[in-house]
């Protein structure tokens, strides 16, 4: 957990299944409490999507000197389209990994900021950050898929646009690694913590000829837990990739339909 973020609402998911094969592991986590999930979305996920720490809306309002200017600012702020399901899913994945996975994950930058600027988005992966175990720090590269597909596994896990193929690409293409390292460096320079995490992770990556990193796939579902969603995908990756690389595929099964997430995101606290 990143320092300064301990006030996040707990999701308190339970582990429904887990397993491992070679360098790969998989895990399915189930959230039973719909109200707790809704609170997590409103209080933990929403600030990441709206990026409230930048206080952009308040700063812009502070520049208004007349009522007419304030009216225009409110219209301007409302011009932003509501977040799509997949965008909420990516923000949820970042928050769930950080606060609900039992892992110490650090995100040096909120990728939602880049999505507001054309051609500034994170290159080659949905997630990039650092995975810390004791004194060991690994570069984390990940993909997120959000699906209501009733099939098992869902379509988002297979094919050339599926999670398995994308994770393999992220693992084996040096051009993607180079872009991610270039993207990360300026976003780590303003913090001593992140400069150190970057240094340690990249040193391990370089000393292993680009092999020592952790691939994380996050599947987000509004269906009943089923280990077949991820097990075979993880095992297939384990046959194609080798240590010291590691693979973790985690699924969260949530109690509220994905189509309801935008409404929950915009709800005021009861």
N, C-alpha and C positions, 0 to 999 in steps of 0.2 A: 504494500500500500504506500502510495506517495505521501511524504510528509505534508501535513496541512490539509489532508482530505479525510480526516477521520469522522466527519459529521455525516457522511453518506448514510442513507437509509439502508438497512440490511435487507437483502432479498431472501436469505435463508432457504436456499434450495436444498433438496436432499438428493443424494446419489442413488439413482435407480439401477444403473448397471455400470460396470467398468471392466476393462481387460487390457491386455498388452500382447504384442507379438514382435520380437526383435527390438528394433529401435522405435517402434510405434506403440502408442497407448491410446485408448479411447475411453470416453466417460459420458454418461447421460445423466443430467440433473433435472429434477422435476420440481416445479413450484406449485403447491396446492392452493395457496391463499391468494385469491384474486385481488383482495383489497391491499395486501402487502405488495403485490406486483404493481398495482396502480400507483401506490405511494412511491415505489422505487422509480417508476417512470417519471412521475411528476417532480420528485425531489432530487433525484440523482442523474437520470438520463436527460431531462429537459434542460438543466443548466449547461450540459455539454453541447446540446444541439443549438441552444440560443447563445452559447458562449457568454454567459452573463458576466464573467470576470472582466471582460473588456469594457463593460458599461457603455457600449456604443450608443444604445438608445437614449440613455440618460444624458450622455455627453452632447448628443445631437440636440435633444430638447433644451439643454442649457444654453444653446446658442440662439434660441428664438427670443426675439425682443418684442414681438407683437402677437396678438391672438391669431392673426391670419397666418403668420409664419408657423405657429404651433399647429394650426389645422393642416397646413401643407406637410409638415413633418410627420404627423400621424398618418396621412395618406401615403407618404413615402415609405414609412415603416411597414404599412400593411401591404405594400407592393410585393414583398417577398412571398413566394409561393409556399404553401404548407409543405412540411417535409414529407417525402415519399416513404413508403413502408421500408424500403431497403436502407434508406438513410437513418431512419429510427433504429432499424436492426443493427447497423454498424455502430451507432452510438451506444446502444444497449450492450453489444458485444464488448466494447471497450470497458464499460462500467462493470459488467458482470465478471470479466476476467480480473479486473482490479479489486473488486469488493466481494465477490461471491465464489471464486474458484479455488480458494485455498492456496493460491500462488502469489508470489510477489512480482508484480508486473508494474513497470513504469512507462508512462507515455510522456515524452518530452514536449509534445505539441498536440493541440487539438486539431485533427485533420478537418473538422467542420469549417474552420476558418478558411482553409484553402479551397473548399468547395464553393465558397462565395466568390472566388476570383477565377475566371476562365483560365485554363491552362496552368493553374497553380496546384492542381490536386496531386496527392501522393502518387508517385509513379510505380506501376508494376505490382502493387499489393494493396489490400484494404487496410492492413494493420502493420505498423512498424514501431518497435520500441525495444525495451530491455526486459529480460527475464532473469531474476536474481535468485540464486540459491546459496546462502551463506556468503562467502567471498567470491563465488563464481558469478560472472555476468555474461549472458549470452545475447546476441542479437536475435530479436524476435521478429519474424515475418509471418503474416497471417492473412487468411481469407475468411470472409463472412458470407453466409448464405441464409436468407430468411425465406421460409416456405410454409404454405398451408396445403401443399400437395398431399393428398391422402395416400399416395403410393409410398411404398417402402423398398429401397431408399427413394427419396424425392428426386425429381429430375435435376435439381440444382447440384446434386452430388456427382453427376456423371456427364460424359461428353466433353467436348473441347471448351465449353464455357462453364464446366462444372468445377467444384472445389478440388477434386482429386487432381485433375489435369493442371489447374492453376497452381496448386501447391508444388507439384513436380516441376513446373516451369520456374517457380520462385526458388526452388532448391538448386537447379542445375544451370541457370543462365547467369553468367558473370555480368552481362550488361545490365540486368535488373539489379544485381547486388550493387554495382557501381552507382546507379541512379539513386538507390535507397541510401547509400552512405553519403552521397553528395547532398541529398535532401535533408538527412538527419543533422549533418555537422553544424550548419548555421543555427539550427533550432536547439542545439545543445550548448552553444557558446555562452549564453547569458546566465547559466546556472552552474555553480561548482559541482553540485550533485550530478547533473547530466553530463558535464564534461568528463567526470570520472567514469560514469557508466559507459559513455561512448568509448573512452580510451580502453577500458578493460574488455569490452565486448569486441571491439575491432581488433585488438591485439590477438585475442583468441581466434577470431575469424582468419586473420592473416597468417598466423602460425600454423593453421591447419589447411592452408591452401584453399580457403573458402568453404570448408566443410563443416566447421563447428558453429552451428547456429540452430535455433529451434523453430520449427514450422508449426504453427497453430491454426487449425481450422475450427471455426465456430459455426455450428448449425443452430438456427433458432426456429422453433416449431410451435404451433398451437394445436398439436395432435397428441395422442397418447404416446408415452415413451416406447421405443422399439430399438433394440440394440442393432438390428439389421440396417438402420439408417446410416450407421457409421462404421461398424465392425469390419466389413469386407473392404471398405475404402481404405481404412487405416492399414489393414494387412497387405493390401496391394502396394501401397506406398512403401511399406517396410521391405518388400522384395526388390524394389527399384532403387532405393537409396541406402546409404551405409553410414555407420558410425564414423566420426563422432556426431554426425547430424542426428537430431531427435525430432520426432513427430508426435504431436498431441492433437487429437480431434475431440472436441467437446460439443455436446448438444444440450441446449436448454429447452425444456418442454414447458410451455407457459399456459396459464389458465384462462387467458383472455384472447379472443380471436384477433389475428393480426390486423384485420380491417378496422378494429376498434382502437388501435393504438394512437392514431392521430387525435381522436376525440379525447382520450385519456391525457395525452400530452398537453392539451390546451385547457383541461379542466382546472378550476380553482380548487384549493384545498377545501374539503367539507367542513 
